């Protein structure tokens, strides 16, 4: 079942999108949508970064554009770029 919300995105262009959200009661990710795994440098063992592993309870690529937004606000505060 989809759990949809409206979000603002800036890539590939500014827009309001409708997107899926992680399941809030997921036993694997506890509603965060994925888990992080810290790893160390193979030779020194020092912290070297973090990997993000998405959970199967949602699909972060499932999104639909609702309204394209202007790329930037002109000095006058109004835009003539479609759809405005």
C-alpha positions as protocol buffer text, in pm:
chain_id: "A"
residue {
  index: 1
  type: UNK
  ca { x: 0 y: 0 z: 0 }
}
residue {
  index: 2
  type: UNK
  ca { x: 132 y: 344 z: -89 }
}
residue {
  index: 3
  type: UNK
  ca { x: 200 y: 604 z: 180 }
}
residue {
  index: 4
  type: UNK
  ca { x: 217 y: 924 z: -22 }
}
residue {
  index: 5
  type: UNK
  ca { x: 334 y: 1274 z: 71 }
}
residue {
  index: 6
  type: UNK
  ca { x: 405 y: 1597 z: -110 }
}
residue {
  index: 7
  type: UNK
  ca { x: 769 y: 1705 z: -126 }
}
residue {
  index: 8
  type: UNK
  ca { x: 971 y: 1981 z: -292 }
}
residue {
  index: 9
  type: UNK
  ca { x: 1259 y: 1868 z: -510 }
}
residue {
  index: 10
  type: UNK
  ca { x: 1534 y: 2065 z: -682 }
}
residue {
  index: 11
  type: UNK
  ca { x: 1663 y: 1805 z: -927 }
}
residue {
  index: 12
  type: UNK
  ca { x: 1638 y: 1781 z: -1226 }
}
residue {
  index: 13
  type: UNK
  ca { x: 1439 y: 2103 z: -1184 }
}
residue {
  index: 14
  type: UNK
  ca { x: 1241 y: 2254 z: -896 }
}
residue {
  index: 15
  type: UNK
  ca { x: 899 y: 2093 z: -857 }
}
residue {
  index: 16
  type: UNK
  ca { x: 641 y: 1970 z: -612 }
}
residue {
  index: 17
  type: UNK
  ca { x: 628 y: 1592 z: -629 }
}
residue {
  index: 18
  type: UNK
  ca { x: 412 y: 1319 z: -485 }
}
residue {
  index: 19
  type: UNK
  ca { x: 637 y: 1049 z: -342 }
}
residue {
  index: 20
  type: UNK
  ca { x: 614 y: 720 z: -155 }
}
residue {
  index: 21
  type: UNK
  ca { x: 733 y: 707 z: 208 }
}
residue {
  index: 22
  type: UNK
  ca { x: 876 y: 419 z: 413 }
}
residue {
  index: 23
  type: UNK
  ca { x: 636 y: 202 z: 611 }
}
residue {
  index: 24
  type: UNK
  ca { x: 629 y: 347 z: 967 }
}
residue {
  index: 25
  type: UNK
  ca { x: 605 y: 4 z: 1136 }
}
residue {
  index: 26
  type: UNK
  ca { x: 868 y: -177 z: 928 }
}
residue {
  index: 27
  type: UNK
  ca { x: 1064 y: -419 z: 1150 }
}
residue {
  index: 28
  type: UNK
  ca { x: 1379 y: -391 z: 936 }
}
residue {
  index: 29
  type: UNK
  ca { x: 1425 y: -13 z: 911 }
}
residue {
  index: 30
  type: UNK
  ca { x: 1184 y: 107 z: 1184 }
}
residue {
  index: 31
  type: UNK
  ca { x: 1030 y: 360 z: 944 }
}
residue {
  index: 32
  type: UNK
  ca { x: 1354 y: 526 z: 831 }
}
residue {
  index: 33
  type: UNK
  ca { x: 1353 y: 371 z: 483 }
}
residue {
  index: 34
  type: UNK
  ca { x: 1688 y: 203 z: 515 }
}
residue {
  index: 35
  type: UNK
  ca { x: 1982 y: 129 z: 737 }
}
residue {
  index: 36
  type: UNK
  ca { x: 2329 y: 275 z: 761 }
}
residue {
  index: 37
  type: UNK
  ca { x: 2645 y: 71 z: 786 }
}
residue {
  index: 38
  type: UNK
  ca { x: 2969 y: 233 z: 897 }
}
residue {
  index: 39
  type: UNK
  ca { x: 3290 y: 90 z: 762 }
}
residue {
  index: 40
  type: UNK
  ca { x: 3658 y: 139 z: 829 }
}
residue {
  index: 41
  type: UNK
  ca { x: 3967 y: 168 z: 614 }
}
residue {
  index: 42
  type: UNK
  ca { x: 4097 y: -182 z: 531 }
}
residue {
  index: 43
  type: UNK
  ca { x: 4454 y: -106 z: 640 }
}
residue {
  index: 44
  type: UNK
  ca { x: 4415 y: 129 z: 935 }
}
residue {
  index: 45
  type: UNK
  ca { x: 4070 y: 40 z: 1065 }
}
residue {
  index: 46
  type: UNK
  ca { x: 3988 y: 411 z: 1098 }
}
residue {
  index: 47
  type: UNK
  ca { x: 3639 y: 531 z: 1005 }
}
residue {
  index: 48
  type: UNK
  ca { x: 3621 y: 562 z: 625 }
}
residue {
  index: 49
  type: UNK
  ca { x: 3254 y: 626 z: 550 }
}
residue {
  index: 50
  type: UNK
  ca { x: 2896 y: 510 z: 573 }
}
residue {
  index: 51
  type: UNK
  ca { x: 2687 y: 305 z: 331 }
}
residue {
  index: 52
  type: UNK
  ca { x: 2311 y: 352 z: 297 }
}
residue {
  index: 53
  type: UNK
  ca { x: 2113 y: 38 z: 224 }
}
residue {
  index: 54
  type: UNK
  ca { x: 1750 y: 114 z: 128 }
}
residue {
  index: 55
  type: UNK
  ca { x: 1478 y: -105 z: 277 }
}
residue {
  index: 56
  type: UNK
  ca { x: 1234 y: -312 z: 73 }
}
residue {
  index: 57
  type: UNK
  ca { x: 932 y: -146 z: 240 }
}
residue {
  index: 58
  type: UNK
  ca { x: 943 y: 146 z: -5 }
}
residue {
  index: 59
  type: UNK
  ca { x: 1069 y: 251 z: -344 }
}
residue {
  index: 60
  type: UNK
  ca { x: 1249 y: 585 z: -334 }
}
residue {
  index: 61
  type: UNK
  ca { x: 1226 y: 616 z: -714 }
}
residue {
  index: 62
  type: UNK
  ca { x: 844 y: 610 z: -709 }
}
residue {
  index: 63
  type: UNK
  ca { x: 753 y: 977 z: -757 }
}
residue {
  index: 64
  type: UNK
  ca { x: 526 y: 1186 z: -973 }
}
residue {
  index: 65
  type: UNK
  ca { x: 565 y: 1555 z: -1059 }
}
residue {
  index: 66
  type: UNK
  ca { x: 260 y: 1753 z: -950 }
}
residue {
  index: 67
  type: UNK
  ca { x: 368 y: 2108 z: -1028 }
}
residue {
  index: 68
  type: UNK
  ca { x: 689 y: 2234 z: -1190 }
}
residue {
  index: 69
  type: UNK
  ca { x: 825 y: 2539 z: -1007 }
}
residue {
  index: 70
  type: UNK
  ca { x: 1021 y: 2833 z: -1150 }
}
residue {
  index: 71
  type: UNK
  ca { x: 1396 y: 2776 z: -1161 }
}
residue {
  index: 72
  type: UNK
  ca { x: 1464 y: 3096 z: -973 }
}
residue {
  index: 73
  type: UNK
  ca { x: 1278 y: 3399 z: -844 }
}
residue {
  index: 74
  type: UNK
  ca { x: 1354 y: 3712 z: -1046 }
}
residue {
  index: 75
  type: UNK
  ca { x: 1438 y: 4040 z: -869 }
}
residue {
  index: 76
  type: UNK
  ca { x: 1078 y: 4164 z: -897 }
}
residue {
  index: 77
  type: UNK
  ca { x: 952 y: 3856 z: -714 }
}
residue {
  index: 78
  type: UNK
  ca { x: 739 y: 3723 z: -1000 }
}
residue {
  index: 79
  type: UNK
  ca { x: 817 y: 3469 z: -1268 }
}
residue {
  index: 80
  type: UNK
  ca { x: 675 y: 3441 z: -1617 }
}
residue {
  index: 81
  type: UNK
  ca { x: 814 y: 3088 z: -1657 }
}
residue {
  index: 82
  type: UNK
  ca { x: 534 y: 2830 z: -1711 }
}
residue {
  index: 83
  type: UNK
  ca { x: 310 y: 2731 z: -1537 }
}
residue {
  index: 84
  type: UNK
  ca { x: 297 y: 3079 z: -1379 }
}
